[in-house]
Each structure stands twice: as structure tokens, then as C-alpha cells.
Amino acid sequence: MGASILIGILITFLVIILVLYLVQRLPIDGRTRQIVQMIVIIIGIVSLLKYLAIW
């Protein structure tokens, strides 16, 4: 059971990193890019907390 939680956390973290990388590649201005990155980070943190059953 502990290994499955660790694998799930790792996969979630890798998906967050991939989405942040793809956001960097988008042809949008800097301010909009920062807003999108913050939204992705917040969603990522919430999903990690839900996966850990903290929230």
C-alpha cells in the first residue's frame, strides 16, 4: 500500500512538471504565463493533498 501511494505521488509530480514545461513553451506574454503557472501549481498541490487524503 505504501508503494502505491509513493508511485501515485511521483506520477502526479511528473505530470505537474510536464504541464509547467508545456506552459513555458506556449507563445503567450509573461504575465499570462505566470498566472497559468500559478494555477497549475495550485491544482497540483490540491491534487497531491487529495491523493494523500489530507484534504
Secondary structure, 3 states (H helix, E strand, C coil): CHHHHHHHHHHHHHHHHHHHHHHHHCCCCHHHHHHHHHHHHHHHHHHHHHHCCCC
